[in-house]
Each structure stands twice: as C-alpha cells, then as structure tokens.
C-alpha cells in the first residue's frame, strides 16, 4: 500500500479514486513489473489503469480490503491471472496453483461484498527462432459479460490462420497459428477447467477476458504444453529464448471490463437518506390519504344513516343526531386547533363536510308531545239525559283542573260522547251541551281565558267499547279533556278579547244546541 501511494502520488485525488485498479497475480510478475531497467515495481500507473502486483495469493483478500479503503469505498475493477505455460512440466501442478488462487479470489469477494471480474493473460513464445520479439502482439477476446464456454476462442484461431495464409514466404506466422491453436486448446483444458470447476468449494470465478501473447520465458521441450503441441500438430516446435523484460501489461484484455457506476460515500449516504426520506414521505402521504378516506366514509355513513331513519322513530333519530353533532364538533376543532398530522400532507377534505352536517342537524324537528287526556264518566257528572252538573260532581274534575293549571300555555279541548241509546241527533246535542257545561266550570275554576278552551260533541259516533252491554255503554258515556299545544304563544291581548276559530265554532255549536 505504501508503494501504491508513492506510485500514484502525482495523481489528483479524484483521478486516483476513479481510475480503474487491476490486481495482477500469477506467473512472470517480475518481468511484467520490471518497468524501470531492472527495478521491479509493486504498482504501476499504465494507460488508463493502475496495476498492482500481488505476489502471494493468500494476501489477496487483505490487500483488496485495503485498496477499497484507500479508494474511499470503491472496490478494484478486476484481477488479471498471468500464466507462463512453459514453466509447468505437468498440468496437475498448474491445477493446484489455480485452485489456490480461485480460493483467494473467493475470500476477497466475500470480504468486499462484490464480485471481482477475472481475466487470464497467457505469456508464451510462439513461432520460429528468428522471429523478433518486437512483433509480439495480443491475441484474445474480452467482453462485458462472463464467458460460458470456449466458442469465442474460435475467432482468435481463425485470425491467426488468416495471417499465416497472407504470409506465403514467411514460416513464422504459420508456426504461430499452429501453436496458438494448440495453446488455446491447452488453455481451455488446463486453465479454464480448474477455474470453472463447479465441484470446487470456492465460489465460481467469472472470467471476462482471455489473451495470448508471443512473449514469455525460455521454452524447452520439457513443458506439458509443448507435448500437447507436438501431439496436436505432429511437429516439434523449436526451443525459444526468453523475452527480455519488461513484458507488456495486459491492457488490451481489460479494455472491455464491465463499467461500474461509482458514487462517493458522501453521495451514497445522501442518496440513502433521500431514499429513506422519500419512502417515509410516500408512507406518510399514503397513510394520510387512507385516514382521510376513512374519515369521509365515517361521516358519510353517519349522514346516510340519519337520513334513512323515519321521522316517527325519534329515539333512533336522536342517537344518529348525536353522532352528527360529534362529527361536526370534531371538524370544527380541526379548524380551530389545526389538522392532525395523520390527516394532513394536503390530503384533508373534512372542511367541505361541515355545511352538510349543519344542514342535517338543523333539519331535526322533535315530534310534538302526545296530548294529555283526562276522561270523565258522564254518569258521575250528569243525570241521565241531562247537561247540568250534579251537586258534588266537581270533585271528579279536580284532576283535570290540576292538569290544566300545570300547563297554562296549552289549549284545552273538551269533547263529549254518548252511547247509542236514543236518537243520534239528540245524542249529538247532548254531548255538546255536556262538553259546554264542563268547559264553563273549568273556565271559572282555573281563571283562564275562554279563548283557550274549545268544545266538541261527538254523540255516539266514536265509541271506545261495545254498546251491546251495559258496561260498554257506560264507558262510551264520557267527557274527555285534552291538552293540545298551541300553534302560537298566548298573550294578554289574545286572552282578553280574541277567540280562536275552534272556540268560536264550538261556542256557536253550543248556542245552537
């Protein structure tokens, strides 16, 4: 990490954070990072990327975490695995090394919490002895999506073969094409196989690029891949000297690396805060809308229930009226003290219901109280066929007199009834005369104005019992005194000289009888 800081000291902080960082692990690290005439570097700033040398695979997880901290939370862009096939006498030794590297990558991925794209760079001398190292160039394929199979490698072999056909007088391209085809097969079998083996306990390492270059250590006939070339081509490739350092960095392989959208920790924290605030705001708006909807439904249900109750069901109407008054008082309290938070956020619509509540409350009319009635037995007041009060009959009318004095604002209707014995016209006149006699006594005893009294004779037209028996006829012979609420308040002028139409009609009827 000290070497990384020293190497990037001249870079601006923003470029150091945003510039891609690739780890290089595997073979030939001394030659690849020998960038200054024999002086090996641990880190190097190349064209568009920072390359960091990882000598020990076991240190990869710790270095990956340290680099992420150094880059303010941004993980490395990938890991390049460099291999020199000429250094391995058999494939088993290479497979064991690849398993260790794969496990280290898996551990680093777990610590970082993000996958690290993988790339493979094969450094191997190809062609004849007299081929110059200056002509070395990369053959390979890379993509922003991981490789699933080796189908993409065919284009690499075909490109080398076309170059060989175009160079008819030069055998080097032909050697290179033949060895490259064998090298691709060897890479698929000896490298991709162990790295993509699903039976390995480590996590699968996704590879996004693989490249081969005519550059590498001294090659002898003892390497495993040379034996594979001889078996495939039936040719004996010549032994080649090592390529002088520095070897090229695998820059072309990672040019198609997956681009990661990086946000600084401060912006990420701000985005998280804004996201949480947005979610809370959405929840608050949703809850306020739901609560307002429930409020409107509740008040609407109270208004509907009140309007559906018939006027003659006064008890139920009063209960419904209490609910309307409570609803209105609650809405008025909101206007005075402010709308509660659970109903606010621009969702409150309760104020528009106050006029409807006021109208419904004002429409309530209590039913008139039932008239008070005192029924007097005519035989206790009058002799048979007579309309004059008997002596001592006033005791029977004491209850009626107390009722009248208790309600001086009420009008009094005195109605007379008879049984059906005798002539109906005579019975009608007799009932009217008896009602008139009772009225006169009540006026005198109560001191009320005559205008508050009215008389009515019904004769035998409204029996309350059967006239076929003596008991029934006795019940039908009666005088009823009824208190009726006046339609207008009584005053002194009306009491003194104004008589109601009912009273005048009754007096006229009494006079006529």
Steps between C-alpha positions, in 0.01 A plus 500: 500500500794732559627425151152566361486836673847594376423395143177701487626800697502717189139417414216727614284348773196481270699316230650263755150410616343466156787345308451121460716279722592144394679241709760288318564157649670186369818440294755737350429790739868594520522545122163675470574755778865554399405838356814703580811313372528218748307663785187309586191697593215396732262741330493666162285768342439393143279627223163553662553261793700440816666156519579350838726196540376223733791266570331276757146374426424473873545876542244579227194538733681738740644710219160520329342640819789746545469622141128555539567709810773690316253575216232631737283192480542405135599137435765399239376456144641150453780245537736393219641148527830474311626156396817374327427149362871432440557503878285191568617148436151354561145630522439376855742748655332782309154382605601504867628855471183613322283353777694699762459821301128432448455453876681829567274680251195346666614622843563849365156505339340403830684773693423769242138398453534530123626274220842564348511441122777265388737517203766253381819608321715220346866591438655243261760522224351397165649459150852435365839586650563795276172679585567832669339582832398843372229340294327352808137598526198388695253242372187462706143589575335706773143599575279679752325166564667190647604206283276195515691279254799506259302592187646852499856365469443375144520854363850535648629186323338600170667843516844340547433260215405784263826676588692180417328465160578861414876445570589241240878559512528513883473185712475689830127580471427136416690383807323761708153399374562131563640558848228751584231246414670246726543768770129581488412135546747472787352812664150359475605171656769591752389854604129560440411152628637546857381861522142408396477164677165497677610227741753733660381636839603856411256731324496495120740758355351676199750567220447798271817488288776261385804594296814338360821677403819389323708590803623301797778306670744264334317201360638149491357174382433396860180703553161333502358733242788424257402135518142604424620699195702208369204266543262738325721616207743205463772769497789563736500874581842657538630606840476876544690740720328707769353835411691789660323700771280689527219288366190686377222573746173325409334833422306380187337215694329727756387772263152343486478466880151548647455864590387563856303804591686639797364750746700656779412394855357844576278496195405140574407593857305800372322276249413257777368781717295639212371153418396440858343845519317436174370167625388658826331781306320250280389306807383823665304608190349153468404490869355854488295414191377181662408680825316776311316242296395325822387833650287587197351151493414518871328840477326401177368187669370708794323740262351213301378320812334817635323569171362145481331501844126582478376806687279291728806311637611788716726302735707364211511844338630657823778240522597566139481875568750464787747336260459787252557759772816315613625490140438870451665594831806299406530673160453842662774413750730419208427846356582671829800299618642367174467177306674200663816373332335171408246692286725772358758497215244675280253210523248652744148536354291510817419873483275447200267280710423763766215668298337163437519415870356837599211455258423152627514609866276801437243282322417308817152576633396335825156336484219677681435360846198276526190688628409457862152356537269471804188290448196572722203268544187687390281317755720644777441851370149500353168337551373284217401713202605822678781750430513670839776406746376313804571621847836372618611407152781753510707259708527281191657786300775584750760299307409673176523839670850425638613387154377823344665720766830312449498588129363853471651539152304212354162514335222286646257296294191375679321227306173326592394144403183291552386144441269404213181492703252752362494724199846573352427870453385529859811317615720741301331802656520346847875426465566857389299647787682287754839607355388861527399456864836350592680776312314773682589350837865468404516862382355615828720274712830555315469868424621443144365690203214341316704526178722217622204262511318327221210258515398217272205261511532160331180333619514125447739516197822406685437217741793350690308189600209294376153652544346153527570473874434725797871517582587599145233767485624638834852540357367676191315760713798727581653846481869525392717800589810519277798739514611599149821708435409838365638591157588851626582636845214640699516867599291733707322669209400166353382376837299811560309544179599252229339162461631218283301366206456170679366669809266720302377204303449301814320789673277545201424130495425510871270796457320331217449186706 
